[in-house]
Amino acid sequence: MLHICCAPDATVPLDDLELEGWDIAGYFYGSNIQPKGEYVKRLEALHILMSNHEDIKVIEGEYEPEQWRTHMESLNLIHEPEGGLRCAECFKLQFEAAAQEAVRLGCTHISTSLTISPHKDVNLIIKIGEEIAAKYNLIWLPKIWRKQNGFLRSIKISREMGLYRQNYCGCLPSRASA
């Protein structure tokens, strides 16, 4: 199971996992993405990307931005700075949803496209991923996609495909700091 945060970040992981011979399923979580028009743009970009990977099933999680916001507010994280505790909690929500879908589909491994970004804390992502994978008896595949020019490759592929490339992580607080 590949957790997909957005189409541009999934370009390299999908290509590389296919080359490695993995039987891939994808899970797109977007409840953190605001406003709705931004979510729609990102989902449309994912559909464009997946037209080049027709043999891969991608599950689109429910779009529940109010639940995401309520959850963050209940933990007093909504005003955390970008890259802080809110982001870690958001990763947990995303990986939980992907892991649940992985179990439902009978997947054995889970990974994420988030590690392609030079703006994300890879060690934090891997730590949270390992915890969630263990909770669901899955194996965490600790790929760091930005290695070997992965981020630059994703930009090139995104341009070639005409994929929408956002300028903030997704939530309104991250948009305000972009």
N, C-alpha and C positions, 0 to 999 in steps of 0.2 A: 504494500500500500504506500503510495506516494502522496503525502499531504501536499496540496498545491495551494500556495498563498495567492498567486497570480500567474497569468499566462507567460509574461516575459521570464519570470524566475523559474518556470517549469520547462522552458525550452531545452536547456542543457541536461537537466536530470532525466527527462523523458528519453532524449536521444541516447544518452550514455547508458541508462538502464536497459534500453532495448539492445544496444550493442553488446552488453554483458550477458544477454540472454534471459533476463528476468521476465516473468509473466506479470505484467504491471496492471494494477488498478489505481485510479486516482481519486482523491477526495478534495473537493474545493469547499473551504469554509469561508463565508463572507459576512457573518453577522457583525464583525468589527468594522466593516466598511460603511462609511457615511460620506455624503448623503446617498440616497437611493440611486440617483443618476450615475454616481461614481461606481456603485456596485454593478449596475447594468453594463457600463462600459467595460468593466473588468470581466464580467461573465461573457460578454460578446467576444472579447479578445480570446478567452479560453476556448470558446466554440471554434474560432478560426484556427487556433493552434491544434485543437483536437481533430480537425478535418485532415491534418497530416498524420494523425495517429489513430486511424479509424478502428484499429484492432484493440485499442485500450479503452476500457470502460471507466468513465469518470462520473462519480456521484457528486451531485451538488447538494450540499447541506442546506437545511432550511435557513432562510434569511430572516433573522430575528434580532435586529439591531437594538430594539428596546430592552430585550432580555440581556443582551451583552452590556448595555449601558447600566441597567439596574444592578447587574452583578458587580460591575466595577465600582459603582457608587456604594453598594453595600459593604465593600471592602475598603472604602475610602481611597480608591486608587485613581479615580477619574482625572484628578488634577496632577498626577505624578508626571515628572518630566519624561520626554521621549527617551526611550532606552532604559527606563527605570522599572519599578515593580509592576506597573500596569502592563508593560510589555510581557514580562515573565508570566503573569496571570493569563494574558491573552494567548500566549503560546500554549499554556496548559489547556485552555478551553479548546483550541484548535486541534491539538494532538489527541485529546480525549475523544472528540467527535470522530476523528480519523481512525483512532484505534477501535472504537466501537464498530465502525463500519468494516474495518479490517477483519475483526472477529466474525461479524455477520457473514462476510464473503469467504471466510476460511483462509485468509492470508496468514502467512507465518512471520513476515517481516514488515517493518514500517520505517519510513524515512520522510524527510521533508525537503521542499524546495527552498526553504528560508535561508539555508546556509550558502546560497549563491550571492547574497547581498553583502557588500562590504560594510554596510551600516548596521549589521546585526551581530550580536555577541554569540559567536559560534559555540564557545564552551558552555554558555547558559542553555542554548538550544539543545545541544547534545545531552546535557545533564537532565533537562526536563524530558526530552525524548526517551532517554533510557528509563526514567522513572515511570513514565506512562506505559511504555512497552512492557516493562516488567509487571505492572499492575494487570495487564491484559494477556499475559503469557505470550507476548510477541517478542521478536528479536529486533532490536534497534539497529538499523543500518546507518552507521555514523559517517555518511558522506558529507564532505565539505566541497560543495559544488563550485565555489569561487576559485579553488585551486586550479592550476594549469590554465589560467586565463578564462575560467568559466564565466565570470561576470562579463568580460568583454565579448565572449562568444554569444552570450545571451542577448547582448545589445545588438550584435550583428544579425543574429537570427530574427530577432524582433523587428528590426528595420526591414529585412528582406521580406518578412511576412506581413508587414504593415500592422503589427500588433500595437494596440494602445499601451503606452508605458506611463504609468502614474508617477507623480512626483512626491507622494507621501505614502506612509505605510498603509493607512486605511481609516483609522478612527479619527474623529473630529479633533481630539487633542493633538494627534500627530500632524494633522493638516494645518493646525494653527502654528506649529513650530517649523513648518516646511518653508 
